[in-house]
Amino acid sequence: MGIELNRRRFLSVSASVAGLTAVGGLLSACGGSGTPQKTGANSDALKSALPSYVPSTSVKADIASVAGGQDILTDPGFLTYPTDRVATVSGVPGKGGRYSTVTPLWGTVPPADNSFYQAMNEALGVTLEMKPADGNNYATIIPTMTAAKKLPDWIQLPTWWNANFNVGELAGSQLADLTPYLSGDNIKSYPNLAAIPTGAWRAGAWGDKIYGIPSFSSSFVVAGTIFFRRDVLEAKGITADEVKTADDLMNLGKELTDAKGGVWAFDDVWDYLFPSWGVPLRWKVDNGKLVHKYETEEFLAALDWHHKLATAGYLHPDSIAGDNTNANVRFYSGKVLVAGGGTGAWNLADHQSGTAANPNYRRGSFNVITAGGNTEPKMYLGNSTNIMSYFNSNLKPEQVEELLAVANYLAAPYGSKEYTLVNFGVEGVHHTMVNGVPTATEEGKKFVQAQTFPFLASPPAVISNPGADTVTKDYAAWQAANVKHLEKPVFWNMNISLPRSMATAEAAQAVEDAVKDCYHGKKPVAEVTDAINTWKSGGGDKLIQWMDENVLQKYGTGQ
């Protein structure tokens, strides 16, 4: 419910667009020259510009966060919606200003002057002219605005479209520099914004300045994990802690697969398992020089294992055929017992769908493993957010301050008075409390469910699945068990503008196609090696050299 459910709903729509950019250095192909106009990096100047991090203590979670290192923290868990909805903002934040906003919306656009918008404007003390735009066409709508220099006062620009929108060029020209208002202890004037993790602010940095306001941030973001049907495996006497190596997984494949009975052990796991061989997310630094994952022996070793998994017959035939649409059906029905996936799948809706197919259904996840079992397990930390909003650079300082006060209200913590209004509307009008859970009325379904305000600013993510405490406890326990294995990848949370000429090499589509055919058992590893060599000579080597010289040597790793 609330922020976590909303975040999952949004990300499920955007995942096909965003791919894995959320878990690595975001490489935005833009501009025609060989030098990035702006790069958000780990420079001393940026460090001094970053806001101070002051965690909120206003609302106490049922399951506290667990620290795993600098900038690494599990999401807090809530077993019930807080009954004591504390106010975190004193008075009305706005001073009567009127501002236009644009956010993407995947759904029906509500009427402009509806009861929810009216209630929000009254609480905020400003008039926000909410103008949600069709999310399916957002990538073409925004460039038209920027070309005409007609951006609204407040706009949301998802980071996976940084290249399309040329955000690096807009920063400082059409987008306002927020550094003077938010750097260091300045952010303490906005305590709810100060509770947003530092990494999320870095994701909205260009050059050595802060431009973006993060939404749906987290200090525990990973590409995904290896899920399993916990109810089925435990009935067979198999528990997660027994699987610690690649050999354990291969043996599990043999034990669980019954092709004649219509059961296969695995759906695709490559995207979430290859780091177990020591493969970098995309880049690593060796003796001060940048190395692409394609150049590592570990990459080929991981691919060889996955090829064997498929050719051994442990991978479901529909997965090999590329049918991902029905992957959940296979998992719920028990036709597949182990599958890779994003952690956003571990939620109330999944529990409801799974138990509808089998009352005993329970999703579990293996802890991060190492292929050989003789090294420290490693899982890569993703970008702290990919949802970022910006102010128009034409705003006056007093207007920026007014909107930052509004953003501070929108970023109030889960379960607070402000959060409840922002996410559920007015009690008795847009929602009622049912078994302690804010539940939308018909008016609420029409006006509040469509996400708008949280895309402008929102608090850090939480884990909450009302009515399914087991899900919250299981997911929180998995995060706590693995947080110590999280590691920042090279160029973590950095915005890097690549020359347009390198976009094809950066995408490496021919290599990725060969990789997929290999882990599906259709092509040997040797053909992937050939594709990599062709990629290197066709632009890959130039990409590596450019990234080394223009990013690593100038700005560091971002770690």
N, C-alpha and C positions, 0 to 999 in steps of 0.2 A: 504494500500500500504506500501511499505518500510518495516521497522522493524516490525510493528504491524501485517501486513498481513503475512509476512514471519514467524513470531513467531506462528501465529495461524495455518498456514499450517503445520508447523513442529509438533506442539503440537497435532493437530488432528490425526496425524499418530501415535504419541507416547502415546496417552492417554490410550489406551488399555493396554499398558505395564506398564505405570507409576501409573495408578490408582489414589489413593488419597495420595500417598507419597509426593506429592508436597505441601500438606497443613498440614503436621504434622512433628514431629521429625522423621527423617529418620532412621529406625532401620535396619541396615545391618547385616544379619546373616552371620558371618564369623569367622573362627578360631575355635579351639576345646576346648580352655580353658575357664575358667569362668570370665576372666577379659579382657576388651577391650584393644587392643593394643594401639589405639589412640581414643580419644573422643573429638570432637570439642565442647567446652563448654563455659560457661559464666565466666570462671576464670579470675582473675585479669591479669594473664600473657597473655591470649588471648586478653583481652581488650587493652593492651598496644601494641600488635602486629597488631591490626586491622588498616587499612589505614584510614587516615582522609577523611571525606566526604566534598567535595567542589563542590556544584552544578554548572553546566555549565550555563553561561549566553550568550553564543555565538549566539544562535538561539532563538528568542522569539516565544512562542506558542500563538495561538489564544485564547486558553482556559487555563489559568494558573493552576498549581497544587494547591491543597488545603491540608494543613497539618492536620493530625488527631492525632498526638502524636509522640513520639520518634520512628523513623524508619518507620513511617506510613505516606503515601503521595499518593494522587491521581495521575494518569498518566496525563500528559499535553495533550491537544487536538489541532489538526491542521485541519483547515477547507480547507486549500489549501497547496500545496507543496511550501515551501519557494522559492521565486524568487531570492532573494539575497543570493546565496549559498556561505557563508563565508568560508574561510580557517581557520581551527583551529590548523593546524600543520605547522610550519615554515620549509621550505626546505624539504629535503628527510630524513626520519627517519633512514633508514638503512645505513650500511657501506660496502655493497657488500658481505655480508655473504650468504651462501647457506644452506638451512634447509629443512628437510623432514617434512611433516605434514600428519595426518590422521584424517578424520572426517567421521561421518556416512552420508550416502546419500540414500534417498528413491526416486530413480529415475534413469534416464540414466546417466552414468558417462561420462562427456565430455572428449574430447581429451586432452592429457597431455599438449601439447604446443599450446593451442588455443590463439586467439587474446585477450581475456579477461585476461587470466593469464599473458600474456606478458605485457599488460597495467598496471596491478596491480604490477607486479614485478618492472617495471620502476618507478612507483609512490612510491613504498615502499623502493627502494634502496637495495633490497635483492632478492634472488631467492628462492621463496617458492615452493618446489616440492609438489604440491597439489595431494594427493592420496586419493580421497573419497572412502570409503569402503561401501559395501552393508549394509544398515541399518537393513535389516531383519535378517542378520546373524552376526551383530556387537557383540552380546553378546558371540558368540563363537570365533570370529576372535581375539578379544583383549586378552583373556586369553592365547591364543597360543603365542602371542607376549611377554607377560609378563613372561611366563614360560621360554621362550628362552632368556629373557632379551634383546629383540630387539625392544624396543619401538622407534618410530620416535622422532625427536627433539621436536615436538609439536603435542599433541594429544587431542582430545575431548572425555571426558568420562562422559556421562549423569549420573546424580547422582542416578537415580533409579536403575542403574546397579552397584552401589558401592559394593554390596555384591558379585556379579558375578566377578567383577574385583579385589576384595580385595584391594580397594583404600587405606584403612587405613594402610595396610602393605606396599603398594607401596610408600606412602608418606614418603619422607626422604630416601628411598632406590633407587627406580627407578624414582621417581618424585622429581623435584627440589623444595627446600625451597625458597620461594620468600619473606619471611619476611624481610631480610636485605634490600631489594630493595623497598618494598612497605609499610612497617609499619609506622604508624603515618604520619608525614609530609614528609616522603621520597617519598610518592606517588605524591606529588605536582610537581615532575619532569615530571609526566605523567598526565596532567590535565584532559584529557578525561577519563582516568581510575579513577581519583579521583572523577569524577561525578557519578560513579557507587555506589549505596547505600551500606551502611555498612553491612546490613543484607546479601547481596549477597556475600560479601567477607567471612562472617562467614560460609556460606554454602560450601565454599571451604577450610575450616580450619580443620586441624587434630591436636589433642593435642593443643598446644598453638602457632601454626605456620600457616602461610598462604601458601597454595600450589596452589589453583585453581584460574583461571581467569574467571569471570562470563560472560555469554552472556544472552541476553534477560531478564534482571533483571527488577524487578518492586517492588515498595513499597506498591502496592495495589494488592495483590494476594489472592484470595479466592477460595474455592472449587467450588463455583458456586452460583447460585441464583434461585429464583422462577420466571420464565418468564410467561408472559401472552400476549394474543393477544390484544394489546392496542386498535387497531382499532375496534375490535368487542365489547370489554367491554365498551369502551367509547360511542359507539353507543347505548348501553343499559343503559347509564347513570352511569356506574361504573368506578370510578377512583382508582388509586393505593393507595392513602392516606386513602381510606375508609377501607382498609384491614389492621388491626393492631393486630389481635389475631388469635389463632387457631379456635375459634368459627366462626370468620368472614370467614375464609377459608372454613370451613365445610358448612356454610350457602351458600357460593358462589357455592360450589359443587352442592348443591340442586337446586339452581337457574339456573345454566348453563347446567346441564345434561338433555339431551333429548334422551334417548336410542332409542326410536322408530324413532326419526329423525336422528339417527346416529351420535349424538354429546355427548361427555362425557367431563366433566369439566377438569379432570386431567389425565396426564401421571405421571410416578414416580416422587416423590418429596422428598423422604426420605433422600437421601444423602445430600441434601442442606437445609433441614428444621429442622432436629433433634436438632441442637444447640438452637433453639428457646425455648426448654424446659429446658435449662441450662445444657444440656449434653455436656461434654468436647469432644474435637476432638478425643482424645484417652486417655489422662491422666489428672488428676487434683491432687492437693496437698491439703490434709485435715489434719490440726493439725501437719504439718511437715512430713506426711506420704503420699506415693504415692498410688493413687487409680485409677483403670482402669475404663473406662466408663461403662463396663458391670456390675460393682458393684454398680452403682448408681440407685436410685429410679427414677431419671429423665429419664434415658434410657428406662426403662420399660413403663413409662408414655407416652413418645413420641411414642413408638412402639404401645401402645394400641390405641392412636389416629389414627395412620396410618392404623391400622387393621380395625378400624371403617370406615375410609374413603373408603377402598376397599369394605368392606361388605355392605356398604350403596349403592354401585353401581355407585359411582362417578369416579371410575378409569377405563380407557379404557380397554376393554377385551384383546386387543393385548399386552398392557403393562403388564397385569397380566400374560399373557402367556410367557412373557419374550422377546417379539419382540421389540428390541430397534433399529433395523436397519431402520425401517420405521417411527421412531418417528418424524423426521422432516417433512415427508410427511403428517402425521396426523396433525401436528401443522400448516403447510402452508395451508392445505385444510380446516381448521376450524373444523376438527373432534375432536380435543383436543384444549382447550383454555388456559390451565394452565399446565406448565411443568417445571420440574427442569432441570438445565443444567449448563455447564461451561460458564463463561462469554466470552470466546473466540468465542462463537456462535453469539455474538452481533457485526456483522461486515458487510462489503459491500456485500460479497458473499451471506450472509443470506438475506439481503435486496433485492438483485437481484432475488434470488430464490423465496422469499415470494411474491414480487410484480408481478412476472411472474404468480403465481397462483391466486393472488388477488391484483389488482392495489392499493387498500387501505391498504394493509398489513403494519403493524407497530409493531415491537416487543417492549414490555415494561417489566419492572421488578418491583415486589413489593419491598418496602423497608423492611429491616430486621425487623422481628416482635418478640414478646415474646408470648408464648403460652397463658398465662393468661392476658397479657396486663398490669400487675402490677409491672413489673421489667424493668430494663434498657435493651433494645435490645442489642444483642451480636452477632458478627460475627467474626470468627477466621481468623487471618492473616496467610497466607501460607508461605512456604519457598520462599525466594526472587528470587530464580532461581532454575532450575534443569538441566541447561546446563553449563558445566564447562570444561575448557581446562587446560592442564598442560604441563610444560616443562620437558624435559629429564634431570635427575640429572647429566648426564655426560657433560652437557654444561659448558663451562668456564664462569666466571663472565662477561667478556666482551660480550659473546654471549647472555647471559641472558638479559643484558642491551639492546642489539640491538633488541632482540625479544620483549622486553617490549615496546620499542619505536614503533615497528611495531604494537603491540597490541593497543597502544595509538592511532595510526592512524585509526585502524579498529573500535575503540570505539568512533569515532567522532560523534557528535550529529546529530539527524534526520535533514535532509535538508541541511546539510553542504556540502561543496565541496567534502570532503573525503567520506562522507556517500553516496553521489550520485554515486561516482565511485564504491565504494565497493558493492553497492546494485543494480546498474543499468548499470554499465560499462561506456564506453566512449560515450558521446553524438554524434549522427550522425553515430555511428558505431553499438553500442549495444542498444541504445535507442534514441528516439526523444521525444520532448515535444509536447504532444497532449492535448489541453485545459489546459495547465499548469501542466500536469501530466507526469512524465517520463514513456514512454511506450516502451516496448521491441520491437526491430526489430527482423527479423528472426534470425539474427546472435546472438542477445541478448538472444532469447529464447533457443538457443542451448547451449550457454556457460555461461550465467549469472544467469538464473533462478534457476539452481541447486545450493542449498545453500552450500557454503564451507567456505568462509572467515568469515561470521558472526558467524559461530560455533566456531571460534577461539577466537573472542572477538567482542563485539557489545555494543552500548549504551543502556541506560535504555529504556523501552518501551514507546511508545506514542499511542494515539488514533487518527487514521486517516482513513477516508473512502471517498476518492475523488469521487465526484458525488453523495454522499449521506450524506450531512451535517446533516440531521436530526438524523442519526444514531450516528454520533460523538457527537452531542449535547445531545442526550438522554442518551448515555452511560456515558459521562462525568458528566452530572447532577446527574445520579444515584450514581456514585462514590462519588461525593461531598456531597450528602445527607446522605451517609452511612459511610463515612470515620471515623466519630466520634464514630461509634459503633464497629470499628475493635479492636480486642484484640489479643495479642500474645498468642498462646497456650503454654503449658508446652513443653519444649525441642525444642523451635522454632529455626530453622536453625541449629540444632545440628546434627553432624554425629556421630552415635552411633553404634559400632560394637558389635553385640550380639554373644554369643557362638552359634555355629551351632546347638547344641542340642535343642535350644529354638526356632528354626525357625518355627516349626509346631504350637507351642503355640502362637507365635507372629501373624501368619497368621489367626489362629482361624477360619479355613474354615467351620467347622461344625456349629459353631455359626452363621457365616455370612449367610450360606445357610438357617438356621432356621429363621434368621431375615428377609431375603428376602421373604420367604414363608409367614411370618407373615404379613408384610406390603402389601402383595398381597392378604391377606385375606384367605390364605390356611391353616394356622396353628394358634392356639391361642397363646397368650403371654406366657401361662404356659409352652408350649413346648420350647420356647426360654429360659425360666428360667431353664428348665431341661438341655438344651444344655450348658448353661453357667456354671451350677454346674459341669457338666461332664468336661468341659474345665478347670475349676479351679483345679479340682482334678487331671486332666491329664497333667498338666504342666503350667496352667495359674497362679496359686499361686506362682510357682517357678519363672516365668517370672516377676511377679510384685515385688517379693522380690529382685530378681537380679537387676532390674532397680532401685529400691529404694536404695539399698545398694551401687551399683557400679556407678550409674549415679547421681541420685538426691542428695544423701548425700555427694558425692565427688565433683560434678561439678555444682550443682544448677539446676535451671529450664530453663535457657537460655532466660528468659523473661526480 
